[in-house]
Amino acid sequence: MNNFIDDPGKILSFLKRLRASNISIDVIYQNKKTRGIVRYVGEFSFEIYCLTKIEIDKPEIEIEFNFESKVYHFTTEILNQKDTTLLLMLPARINIWAQRKYPRKNVYNQAFVSISFIKPVEYSSDLPQIEGVSENLKDIKSELDKDVPDLKRIVSMILREISKMSDDYDFVFYKRGMTLPSSAIISRLFRKPLLVEDTTNLESYITTYENFNIVTYGDYMKKANWDDSKVVDQIKKLRATFVSQNTRSFACVPVRVKNDIIGFIFCRKSNGRFIIRDILYLDALSYIISEAYIKGKINSLKNSRELKLPIIDIGGGGLRFEIDGIIGKLIKPDDVLRMFIEVYNKNLQTIGKVIRIDTTKSRNKLWIACQFTYISSEDQQFLVSLASS
């Protein structure tokens, strides 16, 4: 049986059952908690009546409750608040957790944990195997082979190589919320390099490169079901923009780390054209940047006593903490962690097993749920008392 519900129809039916049962639920916003009941369920939203009013300045909120001997939890967004009544968006997923033996207390930004692994982090490289290493790439390989490569130096050396094949180029680290050009949006959507081989030729915008994992603007237009007139109008606008920038050939290559995009390489030629071989080479260079990036992240885990992670909630049986999404993807269920906890001016040392990894509304954060496998009776009693207060 799945430990979650993600079918929209089943989520709607479940919330209607919850309303009919008049079950009391926990409404959690940051470290504030109140009780509430579901009193209306619509097709896209539902309404909760809360016992007390919570002052809310950000839209994300947590719901947690016991129902039929299970613990259910989800995060969703507030659409409207009127006194003690909240109108919430239907969640995309409801997590089903095992019944807790001990209560939990929300301590976000009031308690922190540092972690170290009982066994080394396992990581398989995504770097493609390149036959032989040319003389001009040996310094890049030498830097990349270090346990902790200098990412800035790697990027600088990669740009040096790109400058040999491109008149104008740039590398941009992607940050959530930043405004991206259409080329990067499409490249991010397909997770593939985008190529316009000849910006003056309309066919170049819709050419298919399926066998080479390269996309064009035409692939996006097809996915969006644009009609022919809209496609032609957009291509003319794109061509006019490239011509005004004196760009004859253009490429945008995403820098991928696992399921994330951390940056983009933009390349332009005023004369001549990029060919498929150029794009494949640029793609290989992008993987060198991602390899250096992930090695740095792994090193931060090895030295994680210096990395203090915010605890979401904690109790006598375990805790949940928040972590950078890319680092979090290196952690797996059943991993065993040594945890150094700072909570309300008290320092605790425990060992815990990862039982669950939760996604959040923020794509660049994960919540790691751990069950204590070793904790002193004194420390456990302190956490039990804390969670019950």
Disulfide bonds with the S-S distance in Angstrom:
none
